[in-house]
Amino acid sequence: MTAMPKVTDPAQAKAWLKDAHPDWSIVRSDKDRRWGFLDTNERGKDAAPNRATAADADTPEKLHELLDAAES
């Protein structure tokens, strides 16, 4: 797991998350909550059927942790 750098700009955090997790769509709400959504077509033919396809968190760092866990 690559540690997320400390960034204060929400746009920079979103860009870093998109780069670190290219198969995921990253969404940030106006209330500063974040989500990651995995397109079910991007899961791959060998993916477990119960693999997580969505995650949500209050911080970009926590979302990164959750997406890393979902990818492993």
Biopython code that builds the backbone (N, CA, C, O; Angstrom):
import numpy as np
from Bio.PDB.StructureBuilder import StructureBuilder

atoms = [
    (1, "MET", "N", (0.841, -1.175, 0.000)),
    (1, "MET", "CA", (0.000, 0.000, 0.000)),
    (1, "MET", "C", (0.892, 1.245, 0.000)),
    (1, "MET", "O", (1.776, 1.400, 0.842)),
    (2, "THR", "N", (0.639, 2.099, -0.940)),
    (2, "THR", "CA", (1.342, 3.364, -1.010)),
    (2, "THR", "C", (0.607, 4.381, -0.153)),
    (2, "THR", "O", (-0.605, 4.553, -0.284)),
    (3, "ALA", "N", (1.331, 5.046, 0.709)),
    (3, "ALA", "CA", (0.708, 6.053, 1.573)),
    (3, "ALA", "C", (0.288, 7.260, 0.745)),
    (3, "ALA", "O", (0.996, 7.684, -0.169)),
    (4, "MET", "N", (-0.857, 7.795, 1.075)),
    (4, "MET", "CA", (-1.334, 8.982, 0.393)),
    (4, "MET", "C", (-0.591, 10.192, 0.925)),
    (4, "MET", "O", (-0.468, 10.359, 2.138)),
    (5, "PRO", "N", (-0.088, 11.050, 0.024)),
    (5, "PRO", "CA", (0.592, 12.250, 0.510)),
    (5, "PRO", "C", (-0.390, 13.206, 1.179)),
    (5, "PRO", "O", (-1.586, 13.179, 0.890)),
    (6, "LYS", "N", (0.105, 14.023, 2.045)),
    (6, "LYS", "CA", (-0.739, 15.026, 2.697)),
    (6, "LYS", "C", (-1.016, 16.150, 1.705)),
    (6, "LYS", "O", (-0.098, 16.843, 1.266)),
    (7, "VAL", "N", (-2.276, 16.322, 1.360)),
    (7, "VAL", "CA", (-2.692, 17.415, 0.483)),
    (7, "VAL", "C", (-3.882, 18.104, 1.134)),
    (7, "VAL", "O", (-4.706, 17.463, 1.785)),
    (8, "THR", "N", (-3.960, 19.410, 0.951)),
    (8, "THR", "CA", (-5.074, 20.155, 1.527)),
    (8, "THR", "C", (-6.121, 20.515, 0.481)),
    (8, "THR", "O", (-7.268, 20.801, 0.824)),
    (9, "ASP", "N", (-5.738, 20.502, -0.779)),
    (9, "ASP", "CA", (-6.660, 20.850, -1.856)),
    (9, "ASP", "C", (-7.491, 19.625, -2.237)),
    (9, "ASP", "O", (-6.920, 18.611, -2.638)),
    (10, "PRO", "N", (-8.825, 19.686, -2.124)),
    (10, "PRO", "CA", (-9.665, 18.540, -2.464)),
    (10, "PRO", "C", (-9.484, 18.057, -3.913)),
    (10, "PRO", "O", (-9.575, 16.859, -4.180)),
    (11, "ALA", "N", (-9.233, 18.969, -4.830)),
    (11, "ALA", "CA", (-9.030, 18.570, -6.226)),
    (11, "ALA", "C", (-7.741, 17.759, -6.379)),
    (11, "ALA", "O", (-7.697, 16.802, -7.153)),
    (12, "GLN", "N", (-6.700, 18.137, -5.649)),
    (12, "GLN", "CA", (-5.452, 17.375, -5.697)),
    (12, "GLN", "C", (-5.636, 15.991, -5.084)),
    (12, "GLN", "O", (-5.107, 15.005, -5.598)),
    (13, "ALA", "N", (-6.385, 15.917, -3.990)),
    (13, "ALA", "CA", (-6.644, 14.623, -3.352)),
    (13, "ALA", "C", (-7.421, 13.713, -4.306)),
    (13, "ALA", "O", (-7.105, 12.530, -4.433)),
    (14, "LYS", "N", (-8.428, 14.260, -4.970)),
    (14, "LYS", "CA", (-9.216, 13.471, -5.914)),
    (14, "LYS", "C", (-8.345, 12.998, -7.071)),
    (14, "LYS", "O", (-8.446, 11.844, -7.486)),
    (15, "ALA", "N", (-7.500, 13.865, -7.591)),
    (15, "ALA", "CA", (-6.617, 13.489, -8.699)),
    (15, "ALA", "C", (-5.657, 12.386, -8.263)),
    (15, "ALA", "O", (-5.405, 11.453, -9.026)),
    (16, "TRP", "N", (-5.120, 12.478, -7.049)),
    (16, "TRP", "CA", (-4.213, 11.446, -6.563)),
    (16, "TRP", "C", (-4.946, 10.115, -6.420)),
    (16, "TRP", "O", (-4.421, 9.071, -6.807)),
    (17, "LEU", "N", (-6.158, 10.150, -5.864)),
    (17, "LEU", "CA", (-6.944, 8.924, -5.708)),
    (17, "LEU", "C", (-7.250, 8.295, -7.066)),
    (17, "LEU", "O", (-7.162, 7.076, -7.213)),
    (18, "LYS", "N", (-7.607, 9.110, -8.058)),
    (18, "LYS", "CA", (-7.899, 8.586, -9.391)),
    (18, "LYS", "C", (-6.658, 7.943, -10.004)),
    (18, "LYS", "O", (-6.754, 6.921, -10.684)),
    (19, "ASP", "N", (-5.501, 8.540, -9.761)),
    (19, "ASP", "CA", (-4.254, 7.984, -10.281)),
    (19, "ASP", "C", (-3.885, 6.683, -9.568)),
    (19, "ASP", "O", (-3.427, 5.732, -10.201)),
    (20, "ALA", "N", (-4.085, 6.643, -8.258)),
    (20, "ALA", "CA", (-3.742, 5.463, -7.467)),
    (20, "ALA", "C", (-4.722, 4.314, -7.676)),
    (20, "ALA", "O", (-4.363, 3.151, -7.492)),
    (21, "HIS", "N", (-5.950, 4.630, -8.058)),
    (21, "HIS", "CA", (-7.001, 3.622, -8.219)),
    (21, "HIS", "C", (-7.724, 3.863, -9.551)),
    (21, "HIS", "O", (-8.872, 4.308, -9.561)),
    (22, "PRO", "N", (-7.059, 3.574, -10.665)),
    (22, "PRO", "CA", (-7.594, 3.954, -11.978)),
    (22, "PRO", "C", (-8.891, 3.257, -12.381)),
    (22, "PRO", "O", (-9.610, 3.767, -13.240)),
    (23, "ASP", "N", (-9.210, 2.113, -11.790)),
    (23, "ASP", "CA", (-10.451, 1.413, -12.153)),
    (23, "ASP", "C", (-11.664, 1.944, -11.399)),
    (23, "ASP", "O", (-12.788, 1.500, -11.634)),
    (24, "TRP", "N", (-11.443, 2.875, -10.510)),
    (24, "TRP", "CA", (-12.511, 3.395, -9.661)),
    (24, "TRP", "C", (-12.905, 4.799, -10.078)),
    (24, "TRP", "O", (-12.056, 5.595, -10.478)),
    (25, "SER", "N", (-14.190, 5.104, -9.986)),
    (25, "SER", "CA", (-14.680, 6.472, -10.140)),
    (25, "SER", "C", (-14.679, 7.097, -8.754)),
    (25, "SER", "O", (-15.232, 6.530, -7.812)),
    (26, "ILE", "N", (-14.065, 8.253, -8.630)),
    (26, "ILE", "CA", (-13.962, 8.937, -7.347)),
    (26, "ILE", "C", (-14.920, 10.126, -7.351)),
    (26, "ILE", "O", (-14.920, 10.937, -8.276)),
    (27, "VAL", "N", (-15.733, 10.213, -6.302)),
    (27, "VAL", "CA", (-16.735, 11.273, -6.198)),
    (27, "VAL", "C", (-16.547, 11.977, -4.864)),
    (27, "VAL", "O", (-16.324, 11.335, -3.837)),
    (28, "ARG", "N", (-16.640, 13.314, -4.888)),
    (28, "ARG", "CA", (-16.588, 14.115, -3.662)),
    (28, "ARG", "C", (-17.836, 14.972, -3.605)),
    (28, "ARG", "O", (-18.160, 15.668, -4.567)),
    (29, "SER", "N", (-18.534, 14.926, -2.489)),
    (29, "SER", "CA", (-19.754, 15.712, -2.333)),
    (29, "SER", "C", (-19.436, 17.126, -1.866)),
    (29, "SER", "O", (-18.320, 17.420, -1.438)),
    (30, "ASP", "N", (-20.427, 17.981, -1.956)),
    (30, "ASP", "CA", (-20.249, 19.352, -1.470)),
    (30, "ASP", "C", (-20.176, 19.395, 0.057)),
    (30, "ASP", "O", (-19.828, 20.428, 0.627)),
    (31, "LYS", "N", (-20.495, 18.297, 0.715)),
    (31, "LYS", "CA", (-20.368, 18.178, 2.172)),
    (31, "LYS", "C", (-19.020, 17.561, 2.561)),
    (31, "LYS", "O", (-18.789, 17.248, 3.729)),
    (32, "ASP", "N", (-18.132, 17.387, 1.572)),
    (32, "ASP", "CA", (-16.770, 16.887, 1.757)),
    (32, "ASP", "C", (-16.710, 15.410, 2.111)),
    (32, "ASP", "O", (-15.773, 14.976, 2.781)),
    (33, "ARG", "N", (-17.689, 14.631, 1.674)),
    (33, "ARG", "CA", (-17.652, 13.173, 1.816)),
    (33, "ARG", "C", (-17.168, 12.593, 0.498)),
    (33, "ARG", "O", (-17.376, 13.194, -0.556)),
    (34, "ARG", "N", (-16.525, 11.434, 0.542)),
    (34, "ARG", "CA", (-15.962, 10.832, -0.658)),
    (34, "ARG", "C", (-16.462, 9.416, -0.866)),
    (34, "ARG", "O", (-16.730, 8.684, 0.087)),
    (35, "TRP", "N", (-16.584, 9.038, -2.160)),
    (35, "TRP", "CA", (-16.986, 7.696, -2.553)),
    (35, "TRP", "C", (-16.066, 7.206, -3.653)),
    (35, "TRP", "O", (-15.502, 7.986, -4.420)),
    (36, "GLY", "N", (-15.933, 5.899, -3.707)),
    (36, "GLY", "CA", (-15.274, 5.245, -4.822)),
    (36, "GLY", "C", (-16.218, 4.184, -5.353)),
    (36, "GLY", "O", (-16.765, 3.392, -4.586)),
    (37, "PHE", "N", (-16.411, 4.167, -6.670)),
    (37, "PHE", "CA", (-17.292, 3.189, -7.313)),
    (37, "PHE", "C", (-16.508, 2.432, -8.365)),
    (37, "PHE", "O", (-15.866, 3.037, -9.224)),
    (38, "LEU", "N", (-16.556, 1.110, -8.302)),
    (38, "LEU", "CA", (-15.902, 0.257, -9.283)),
    (38, "LEU", "C", (-16.938, -0.201, -10.288)),
    (38, "LEU", "O", (-17.940, -0.817, -9.925)),
    (39, "ASP", "N", (-16.698, 0.097, -11.538)),
    (39, "ASP", "CA", (-17.589, -0.373, -12.605)),
    (39, "ASP", "C", (-17.554, -1.900, -12.588)),
    (39, "ASP", "O", (-16.476, -2.490, -12.657)),
    (40, "THR", "N", (-18.703, -2.539, -12.498)),
    (40, "THR", "CA", (-18.729, -3.996, -12.414)),
    (40, "THR", "C", (-18.116, -4.644, -13.651)),
    (40, "THR", "O", (-17.663, -5.786, -13.577)),
    (41, "ASN", "N", (-18.089, -3.954, -14.773)),
    (41, "ASN", "CA", (-17.426, -4.484, -15.963)),
    (41, "ASN", "C", (-15.911, -4.437, -15.825)),
    (41, "ASN", "O", (-15.209, -5.136, -16.556)),
    (42, "GLU", "N", (-15.394, -3.635, -14.912)),
    (42, "GLU", "CA", (-13.961, -3.500, -14.700)),
    (42, "GLU", "C", (-13.434, -4.476, -13.641)),
    (42, "GLU", "O", (-12.232, -4.510, -13.380)),
    (43, "ARG", "N", (-14.319, -5.265, -13.033)),
    (43, "ARG", "CA", (-13.881, -6.179, -11.969)),
    (43, "ARG", "C", (-12.973, -7.265, -12.501)),
    (43, "ARG", "O", (-12.122, -7.768, -11.767)),
    (44, "GLY", "N", (-13.130, -7.633, -13.736)),
    (44, "GLY", "CA", (-12.320, -8.710, -14.296)),
    (44, "GLY", "C", (-13.021, -10.039, -14.168)),
    (44, "GLY", "O", (-13.805, -10.255, -13.243)),
    (45, "LYS", "N", (-12.741, -10.917, -15.086)),
    (45, "LYS", "CA", (-13.440, -12.206, -15.125)),
    (45, "LYS", "C", (-13.096, -13.101, -13.943)),
    (45, "LYS", "O", (-13.861, -14.008, -13.615)),
    (46, "ASP", "N", (-11.960, -12.864, -13.299)),
    (46, "ASP", "CA", (-11.546, -13.711, -12.183)),
    (46, "ASP", "C", (-11.895, -13.129, -10.821)),
    (46, "ASP", "O", (-11.532, -13.696, -9.791)),
    (47, "ALA", "N", (-12.591, -12.010, -10.811)),
    (47, "ALA", "CA", (-12.931, -11.369, -9.541)),
    (47, "ALA", "C", (-13.948, -12.200, -8.770)),
    (47, "ALA", "O", (-14.833, -12.831, -9.348)),
    (48, "ALA", "N", (-13.800, -12.183, -7.475)),
    (48, "ALA", "CA", (-14.770, -12.878, -6.628)),
    (48, "ALA", "C", (-16.122, -12.183, -6.766)),
    (48, "ALA", "O", (-16.176, -10.956, -6.840)),
    (49, "PRO", "N", (-17.211, -12.948, -6.801)),
    (49, "PRO", "CA", (-18.518, -12.321, -6.989)),
    (49, "PRO", "C", (-18.926, -11.377, -5.875)),
    (49, "PRO", "O", (-19.783, -10.517, -6.076)),
    (50, "ASN", "N", (-18.326, -11.525, -4.707)),
    (50, "ASN", "CA", (-18.695, -10.646, -3.587)),
    (50, "ASN", "C", (-17.688, -9.519, -3.373)),
    (50, "ASN", "O", (-17.672, -8.892, -2.313)),
    (51, "ARG", "N", (-16.866, -9.265, -4.355)),
    (51, "ARG", "CA", (-15.878, -8.183, -4.232)),
    (51, "ARG", "C", (-16.585, -6.840, -4.108)),
    (51, "ARG", "O", (-17.584, -6.584, -4.780)),
    (52, "ALA", "N", (-16.057, -5.995, -3.246)),
    (52, "ALA", "CA", (-16.645, -4.673, -3.043)),
    (52, "ALA", "C", (-16.575, -3.856, -4.322)),
    (52, "ALA", "O", (-15.555, -3.849, -5.013)),
    (53, "THR", "N", (-17.660, -3.173, -4.630)),
    (53, "THR", "CA", (-17.698, -2.303, -5.804)),
    (53, "THR", "C", (-17.973, -0.856, -5.419)),
    (53, "THR", "O", (-18.121, 0.004, -6.288)),
    (54, "ALA", "N", (-18.041, -0.584, -4.110)),
    (54, "ALA", "CA", (-18.261, 0.785, -3.636)),
    (54, "ALA", "C", (-17.644, 0.932, -2.245)),
    (54, "ALA", "O", (-17.592, -0.014, -1.458)),
    (55, "ALA", "N", (-17.185, 2.140, -1.977)),
    (55, "ALA", "CA", (-16.640, 2.463, -0.662)),
    (55, "ALA", "C", (-16.911, 3.936, -0.403)),
    (55, "ALA", "O", (-16.973, 4.733, -1.340)),
    (56, "ASP", "N", (-17.073, 4.300, 0.861)),
    (56, "ASP", "CA", (-17.274, 5.703, 1.195)),
    (56, "ASP", "C", (-16.524, 6.034, 2.476)),
    (56, "ASP", "O", (-16.344, 5.186, 3.350)),
    (57, "ALA", "N", (-16.086, 7.300, 2.569)),
    (57, "ALA", "CA", (-15.287, 7.722, 3.713)),
    (57, "ALA", "C", (-15.391, 9.234, 3.903)),
    (57, "ALA", "O", (-15.800, 9.968, 3.003)),
    (58, "ASP", "N", (-15.014, 9.671, 5.088)),
    (58, "ASP", "CA", (-15.026, 11.099, 5.402)),
    (58, "ASP", "C", (-13.752, 11.814, 4.960)),
    (58, "ASP", "O", (-13.738, 13.038, 4.831)),
    (59, "THR", "N", (-12.691, 11.056, 4.730)),
    (59, "THR", "CA", (-11.420, 11.678, 4.333)),
    (59, "THR", "C", (-10.855, 10.954, 3.115)),
    (59, "THR", "O", (-11.154, 9.781, 2.894)),
    (60, "PRO", "N", (-10.040, 11.650, 2.328)),
    (60, "PRO", "CA", (-9.422, 10.970, 1.193)),
    (60, "PRO", "C", (-8.467, 9.863, 1.647)),
    (60, "PRO", "O", (-8.334, 8.846, 0.965)),
    (61, "GLU", "N", (-7.807, 10.049, 2.782)),
    (61, "GLU", "CA", (-6.891, 9.023, 3.293)),
    (61, "GLU", "C", (-7.642, 7.736, 3.627)),
    (61, "GLU", "O", (-7.183, 6.641, 3.304)),
    (62, "LYS", "N", (-8.798, 7.874, 4.276)),
    (62, "LYS", "CA", (-9.589, 6.691, 4.628)),
    (62, "LYS", "C", (-10.135, 6.024, 3.368)),
    (62, "LYS", "O", (-10.158, 4.796, 3.285)),
    (63, "LEU", "N", (-10.572, 6.808, 2.391)),
    (63, "LEU", "CA", (-11.057, 6.211, 1.145)),
    (63, "LEU", "C", (-9.933, 5.440, 0.469)),
    (63, "LEU", "O", (-10.161, 4.351, -0.057)),
    (64, "HIS", "N", (-8.738, 5.981, 0.476)),
    (64, "HIS", "CA", (-7.579, 5.284, -0.097)),
    (64, "HIS", "C", (-7.371, 3.934, 0.594)),
    (64, "HIS", "O", (-7.154, 2.922, -0.072)),
    (65, "GLU", "N", (-7.438, 3.918, 1.927)),
    (65, "GLU", "CA", (-7.294, 2.662, 2.676)),
    (65, "GLU", "C", (-8.356, 1.650, 2.257)),
    (65, "GLU", "O", (-8.049, 0.479, 2.030)),
    (66, "LEU", "N", (-9.598, 2.100, 2.157)),
    (66, "LEU", "CA", (-10.698, 1.206, 1.806)),
    (66, "LEU", "C", (-10.553, 0.679, 0.377)),
    (66, "LEU", "O", (-10.820, -0.495, 0.120)),
    (67, "LEU", "N", (-10.137, 1.531, -0.544)),
    (67, "LEU", "CA", (-9.958, 1.082, -1.929)),
    (67, "LEU", "C", (-8.784, 0.117, -2.036)),
    (67, "LEU", "O", (-8.857, -0.856, -2.786)),
    (68, "ASP", "N", (-7.710, 0.368, -1.304)),
    (68, "ASP", "CA", (-6.598, -0.575, -1.277)),
    (68, "ASP", "C", (-7.068, -1.939, -0.777)),
    (68, "ASP", "O", (-6.717, -2.969, -1.350)),
    (69, "ALA", "N", (-7.854, -1.942, 0.280)),
    (69, "ALA", "CA", (-8.352, -3.207, 0.833)),
    (69, "ALA", "C", (-9.270, -3.914, -0.173)),
    (69, "ALA", "O", (-9.218, -5.137, -0.301)),
    (70, "ALA", "N", (-10.093, -3.169, -0.874)),
    (70, "ALA", "CA", (-10.998, -3.761, -1.849)),
    (70, "ALA", "C", (-10.240, -4.333, -3.045)),
    (70, "ALA", "O", (-10.698, -5.287, -3.674)),
    (71, "GLU", "N", (-9.097, -3.762, -3.354)),
    (71, "GLU", "CA", (-8.309, -4.227, -4.503)),
    (71, "GLU", "C", (-7.454, -5.435, -4.175)),
    (71, "GLU", "O", (-6.964, -6.101, -5.087)),
    (72, "SER", "N", (-7.261, -5.737, -2.901)),
    (72, "SER", "CA", (-6.405, -6.874, -2.552)),
    (72, "SER", "C", (-7.178, -8.147, -2.370)),
    (72, "SER", "O", (-6.591, -9.188, -2.074)),
]
sb = StructureBuilder()
sb.init_structure("model")
sb.init_model(0)
sb.init_chain("A")
sb.init_seg("    ")
for serial, (resi, resn, name, xyz) in enumerate(atoms, 1):
    if name == "N":
        sb.init_residue(resn, " ", resi, " ")
    sb.init_atom(name, np.array(xyz, "f"), 0.0, 1.0, " ", f" {name:<3s}", serial, name[0])
structure = sb.get_structure()
